[in-house]
């Protein structure tokens, strides 16, 4: 079984809204996330993925959780970080697989179609 390791960012703004992305292929919402590349730390992976998927530069604050699961014959290990959005780059080019980027309140996220519904508990715990 192959292994996949990556990072996800829980970015919460001053209005207590959470940054989400909608994947073009499945039309489901998730936290910005992606796979670790050679030579990267998990924190650097988190920063790169958020920039590529949302256009935001972030500061990684702390590790919140490590999710281990099996998806399509892959051992998946996702490291969730609490992060702060520092700035959105005006000239950012968003990954083509991202259909939409949005900030949602804790009440709004309960009505979204989630790619990873198991993440909701973590999101709720840290965003209130």
Backbone as a ProteinNet text record, in pm:
[ID]
protein_1_A
[PRIMARY]
XXXXXXXXXXXXXXXXXXXXXXXXXXXXXXXXXXXXXXXXXXXXXXXXXXXXXXXXXXXXXXXXXXXXXXXXXXXXXXXXXXXXXXXXXXXXXXXXXXXXXXXXXXXXXXXXXXXXXXXXXXXXXXXX
[TERTIARY]
84.2	0	88.7	57.3	134.9	95.4	185.6	159.6	150.5	57.8	42.1	48.5	135.1	147.9	123.7	45.4	16.4	-22.6	-60.3	-96.6	-227.6	-298.1	-420.7	-416.3	-477.8	-475.1	-614.4	-624.9	-745.7	-716.4	-761.7	-742	-871.5	-862.2	-978	-950.3	-1042.1	-1020	-1077.6	-1065.6	-1108.8	-1260.1	-1334.5	-1480.3	-1519.3	-1419.5	-1438	-1489.5	-1459.6	-1495.2	-1375.8	-1407	-1305.8	-1288.8	-1163.8	-1131.6	-1150.3	-1232.3	-1259.8	-1235.1	-1211.6	-1201.9	-1299.7	-1351.5	-1440.9	-1367.4	-1357.2	-1288.8	-1377.1	-1321.5	-1395.8	-1452.6	-1375.1	-1417.7	-1535.5	-1530	-1633.6	-1735.6	-1709.5	-1800.6	-1831.9	-1725.4	-1736.8	-1634	-1666.2	-1582	-1486.6	-1368.8	-1270.8	-1177.3	-1099.8	-992.4	-885.7	-814.4	-703.1	-601.8	-560.8	-471.1	-403.7	-301.5	-234.2	-115.6	-51.6	55.3	192.1	269.4	406.7	494.5	578.1	673.4	813	899	1036.3	1104.8	1170.5	1247.8	1167.3	1036.7	951	929.6	910.8	858.4	706.2	639.7	493.7	437.1	505.3	461.9	476.4	587.2	607.7	504.5	471.9	368.5	235.5	202.3	78.4	76	184.8	192.6	179.6	249.4	245.4	106.1	44.1	-88	-193	-189.5	-286	-264.2	-139.6	-110.4	-160	-131.3	-172.1	-324	-392.9	-537.1	-622.1	-565.4	-646.7	-585.6	-454.4	-386.7	-343.1	-367.7	-328.7	-191.3	-111.4	11.1	-31.3	21.2	-18.7	101.4	73.8	167.6	110.3	192.4	149	173	67.2	75.8	104.2	26.4	48.3	-16.9	39	-18.8	-140	-254.3	-377.6	-408.2	-379	-427.4	-355.4	-339.2	-290.6	-397.3	-451	-554	-487.6	-511.2	-459.7	-578.5	-580.2	-690.6	-641.8	-726.8	-696.6	-799.3	-750.2	-835.9	-782.5	-866.3	-830.8	-694.4	-673.4	-551.1	-426.3	-446.7	-336.8	-348.3	-234.5	-229.6	-212	-313.3	-315.1	-287.3	-195.1	-161	-165.5	-267.5	-285.6	-258.8	-169.7	-133.5	-210.5	-295.2	-379.5	-312.2	-297.1	-233.1	-330.5	-326	-394.9	-306.8	-366.8	-287.6	-357.5	-279	-327.9	-301.1	-403.5	-383.9	-322.3	-205.6	-133.4	-175.3	-185.6	-225.1	-270	-355.6	-395.8	-324.6	-256.7	-181.4	-276.2	-269.1	-358.3	-336.2	-212.8	-180.1	-170.5	-227.3	-218.4	-292.3	-233.7	-297.6	-342.7	-473.7	-531.7	-527.3	-496.6	-495.1	-622.3	-607.8	-722.2	-825.1	-786.1	-882.9	-967.1	-942.4	-1021.3	-1126.1	-1251.5	-1363.4	-1399.8	-1381.3	-1423.8	-1346	-1321.6	-1257.7	-1352.2	-1379.1	-1472.7	-1447	-1486.2	-1484.6	-1626.4	-1642.3	-1772.8	-1776.3	-1890.2	-1907.9	-1929.1	-1916.2	-1934.9	-2075.2	-2172.8	-2310.7	-2329.2	-2263	-2274.7	-2209.9	-2098.9	-2028.2	-2110.2	-2204.5	-2287.1	-2377.2	-2399.5	-2488.4	-2413.5	-2281.5	-2201.9	-2192.1	-2163.8	-2132.5	-1980.7	-1939.8	-1798.5	-1730.7	-1611.2	-1529.9	-1485.2	-1462	-1416	-1501.3	-1622.1	-1712.4	-1654.7	-1560.2	-1497.5	-1415.4	-1383.4	-1306.7	-1392.6	-1524.5	-1613.3	-1592.9	-1574.1	-1557.2	-1432.6	-1324.1	-1199.9	-1221.4	-1286.6	-1311.1	-1395.9	-1502.6	-1591.9	-1518.7	-1438	-1369	-1274.1	-1207.1	-1107.1	-1157.7	-1276.8	-1322.1	-1424.7	-1456.9	-1553.2	-1482.6
-118.3	0	124.6	216.7	340.3	436.4	531.2	630	769.4	850.2	989.9	1071.3	1173.3	1261.8	1404.2	1477.9	1615.1	1701.3	1823.5	1923.1	1990	2037.5	2114.5	2233.7	2345.2	2467.4	2503.8	2528.3	2585.2	2733.1	2815	2959.7	3023.8	3098.9	3165.2	3315.2	3393.3	3538.1	3608.5	3739.5	3817.8	3812.4	3774	3759.5	3617.4	3534.2	3394.6	3308.7	3350.3	3270.7	3184.3	3071.2	2971.5	2970.2	2962.6	2960.8	2820.3	2810.8	2684.4	2698.3	2583.5	2577.3	2472.1	2496	2397.8	2335.2	2203.3	2130.3	2121.7	2155.5	2159.9	2022.6	1916	1782.5	1727.6	1740.7	1679.1	1779	1909.7	2014.8	1999.1	1975.8	1965.5	2057.9	2104.9	2200.1	2128.6	2189	2137.4	2250.2	2222.2	2314.3	2307.2	2417.2	2411.5	2306.1	2219.5	2110.9	2052	1971.7	1905.1	1825.3	1759.9	1665.9	1728.1	1663.1	1702.2	1677.7	1777	1762.5	1739.5	1681.8	1652	1776.3	1762.3	1870.4	1968.6	1950.8	2041.9	1991.3	2085.4	2049.7	2047.8	1993.2	1992.4	2134.2	2222.6	2361.6	2432	2407.3	2466	2413.7	2286.1	2226.4	2298.6	2322.2	2390.6	2531.1	2604.4	2740.5	2739.8	2649.3	2641.2	2605.8	2506	2462.4	2572.2	2643.8	2752	2860.7	2894.3	2996	2949.9	2824.6	2773.4	2763.2	2728.9	2704.9	2828.2	2927.5	3043.5	3178.2	3183.1	3310.3	3380.2	3319.1	3379	3330.5	3423.6	3389.5	3369.3	3264.5	3236.2	3221.8	3235.3	3198.7	3075.3	2973	2850.8	2868.7	2850.8	2876.1	2751.1	2645.2	2524.3	2403.5	2286.7	2161.6	2131	2102.2	2074.5	1925.9	1855	1717.1	1646.3	1516	1432.7	1327.4	1329.7	1231.6	1121.7	998.6	882.5	799.4	767.8	691.1	619.2	538.2	471.6	518.1	570.4	616.7	556.9	482.7	422.7	353.9	267.1	188.3	271.6	392.3	475.6	490	479.4	516.8	668.7	739	885	940.5	1036.1	1104	1254.4	1320.7	1464.3	1538.1	1635.6	1716.6	1848.4	1872.4	1993	2099.4	2218.2	2330	2446.2	2510.2	2637.3	2742.4	2828.7	2925.4	3060.7	3162.8	3299.1	3346.2	3400.3	3456.8	3594.6	3612.4	3739	3838	3789.7	3877.2	3792	3850	3782.2	3852.2	3774.1	3829.6	3866	3988.8	4037.4	3962.6	3920.6	3854.7	3702.5	3647.4	3503	3425.2	3314.5	3223.5	3101.5	3080.7	2971.7	2842.5	2730.7	2600	2579.2	2517.2	2497.4	2399.6	2317.4	2223.7	2286	2413.7	2485.1	2570.1	2545.8	2615.5	2744.2	2744.7	2860.2	2865.1	2986.1	3010.5	3100.5	3063.6	3145	3130.8	3233.9	3232.9	3201.8	3102.5	3062.6	3069.4	3111.9	3112.2	2969.1	2948.5	2816	2764.2	2852.2	2810.4	2776.3	2850.2	2824.8	2693.5	2657.1	2535.8	2409	2415.6	2298.6	2265.5	2360.6	2340.9	2313.5	2310.9	2284.1	2134.5	2099.1	1959.9	1945.6	1862.5	1852.1	1731.2	1754.4	1644.8	1552.9	1611.2	1535.5	1572.8	1518.5	1555.8	1526.4	1433.4	1403.2	1520.9	1618.4	1735.8	1838	1826	1926.9	1942	1832.4	1839.3	1920.4	1896	1972	2119.2	2149.1	2287.5	2360	2295.5	2355.4	2379.8	2283.7	2294.5	2415.8	2443.5	2548.6	2682	2687.9	2815	2888.2	2836	2907	2992.4
0	0	0	-88.5	-97	13.9	42	147.1	86.2	139.4	101.2	228.7	230.3	346.3	298.9	375	336.7	454.2	422.6	523.1	485.2	587.1	568.9	663.1	622.2	702.2	750.7	880.2	938.1	960.1	864.5	870.2	919.2	1028.1	1086.7	1086.8	1029.6	1025.2	1148.4	1150.6	1266.4	1288.1	1186	1198.5	1239.4	1271.6	1310.4	1195.6	1072.1	955.5	915.4	853.1	816.4	664.5	620	477.9	421.2	314.7	247	97.7	34.7	-111.4	-161.7	-283.3	-346.7	-464.2	-461.2	-566.9	-690.6	-804.3	-930.9	-969.2	-948.8	-992.5	-912.2	-781.3	-696.8	-643.4	-661	-614.1	-465.5	-387.8	-242.7	-179.2	-58.9	12.8	107.3	124.8	220.7	262.5	364.9	401.9	293.3	269.3	173.4	219.4	128.1	166.4	43.3	69.6	-40.7	6.2	-89.2	-59.7	-42.1	42.3	72	-49.9	-84.9	-194.8	-138.3	-221.1	-177.9	-123.2	-8.1	50.5	133.6	140.5	217	358.2	450.6	581.8	570.1	667.2	666.1	673.2	746.8	755.3	620.7	551.3	418.5	319.6	328.1	244	267	392.1	427.3	366.5	381.6	326.8	174.5	108	-38.3	-87.7	-26.3	-70.6	-53.9	58	77.6	-27	-54	-155.4	-293.2	-329.8	-460.8	-475.6	-366.2	-375.4	-347.4	-276.4	-235.7	-270.7	-291.1	-314.2	-186.6	-70.6	57.5	101.7	150.5	223.8	368.9	430.8	568.8	660.7	789.1	894.6	962.5	977.6	1045	1193.7	1272.7	1416.9	1498.8	1477.4	1556	1490.1	1520.8	1475.4	1562.1	1498.4	1570.7	1580.1	1471.3	1462.4	1347.9	1361	1251.2	1224.6	1102.7	1064.1	983.5	1026.1	954.7	908.5	779.7	722.8	597.9	540.9	413.9	312.3	198.7	90.6	-39.4	-108.2	-238.2	-235.4	-138.5	-125.4	-92.8	-39.1	9.4	160.5	229.4	369.7	371.3	418.2	413.7	552.9	558.1	683.5	657.6	711.6	690.7	821.5	815.7	932.2	924.3	1023.9	1027.6	1111.9	1052.5	1121.5	1137.3	1252.8	1272	1206.8	1123.8	1047.8	1044.4	1018.4	1004.5	863	797.4	663.5	678.4	618.6	630.5	522.5	398	287.3	170.5	88.4	-35.8	-150.2	-230.1	-341.4	-454.5	-499.8	-604.9	-736.6	-761.1	-888.3	-874.9	-768.4	-744.5	-852.2	-891.6	-987.1	-907.7	-903.2	-824.9	-907.2	-838.9	-905.7	-986.3	-1101.9	-1190.9	-1134.4	-1035.9	-978.4	-867	-837	-736.4	-808	-774.8	-838.9	-766.7	-633.2	-554.3	-423	-375.6	-246.6	-168.1	-42.9	33.9	183.5	256.6	403	449.4	538.1	588.2	740.5	794.8	940.3	988.8	1118	1175.7	1148.3	1142.8	1115.4	967.6	880.8	736.6	695.6	760.2	717.2	740.8	833.3	859.5	741.2	651	537.1	406.3	412.1	292.8	267.1	142.4	109.1	125	221.2	257.7	193	143.7	91.1	204.5	322.4	438.7	559.9	568.5	678.3	816.5	823.3	952	1006.3	921.3	965	1039.7	1029.2	1089.5	1239.4	1309.2	1455.1	1491.6	1422.5	1445.1	1414.6	1304.4	1263.7	1368.4	1412.6	1512.5	1644.5	1685.6	1814.6	1816.8	1704.5	1702.4	1654.4	1596.4	1539.2	1623.9	1740.6	1826.1	1929.5
[MASK]
++++++++++++++++++++++++++++++++++++++++++++++++++++++++++++++++++++++++++++++++++++++++++++++++++++++++++++++++++++++++++++++++

